[in-house]
Amino acid sequence: MMSAACALPASTEQPLPSDPGQWTIEYAVSGGIAFNVHYVRVARDGALTAGDRRLGMEVAGRAPDDLMTRLTAFLKTAPDARKTAPMPDAIGTSIVVTSAGRKRELEPAPEIAAAMESAWSDAVTRAIAGSWTQSGWKLCNPAAQLTADETDTPIDDLTFRDDGTFDVTWPGGGARPTYRGRYTLNPRFGMIQVSAAPATTPPRDFAGDGSFQIAQRQLTLKRVWLGTRKAPRRPDICELTFTRK
């Protein structure tokens, strides 16, 4: 819940011209007890960047047409942001437009804030779709070491699809996945849940509830274990890293 704040006099800056030329709009949320810091940056050409500094995420994509239409209309009438006194642990939202080298903070209209929140979640969800190959791992106990016998075979292909399904393939499996399943994401909290399809048989030590980070071409799964392929037992690994193919 946002804390009430004492409104100060509004800015006297002149409104943006009817055609501000090239522009970039950044919507950001920060503050709160959990210190949320996520943002969406949209340029006039439709380029979109979404990230969360607390969760270590940053992805790129394209803004949908309906969002571009809303933002274009918003810029024509948006007033300057009302200046408010800061409140401890309050969650704040801001919208800053940059045009012709000039930055200006605008009042976040509720419908624009909702549209940008949706764009942020959609961008993170879309970014995970595609094929990934395992490129690293991190031990639960950093001081420990794995012997050659304890080291498991890296996953050759982990594919997430837009329809909520995924495949896992180890080397030597050819074009046929080792097993399939479904996944769900909660981008706001960086949570992921994967479950094997009833018709397939995942490894016995499969564990599908955990968290994820995605930044550019790297995906990290924490506390998720997609199964042991070769090692006699599950290695003491709490983090898997994948690189986009």
Secondary structure, DSSP 8 states (H G I E B T S, - for coil): ------B----------SS--SEEEEEEEEETTTTEEEEEEEETTSEEEEEETTTTEEEEEE--HHHHHHHHHHHHH--B---B---TT-EEEEEEEEETTEEEEE---HHHHHHHHHHHHHHHHHHH-EEEEEEEEEESSTT----TTT-----SEEEE-TTSEEEEE-TT-TTS-SEEEEEEEEGGGTEEEEEE-TTS---TT-B-EEEEEEETTEEEEES-B---SSSSS--SEEEEEEEE-
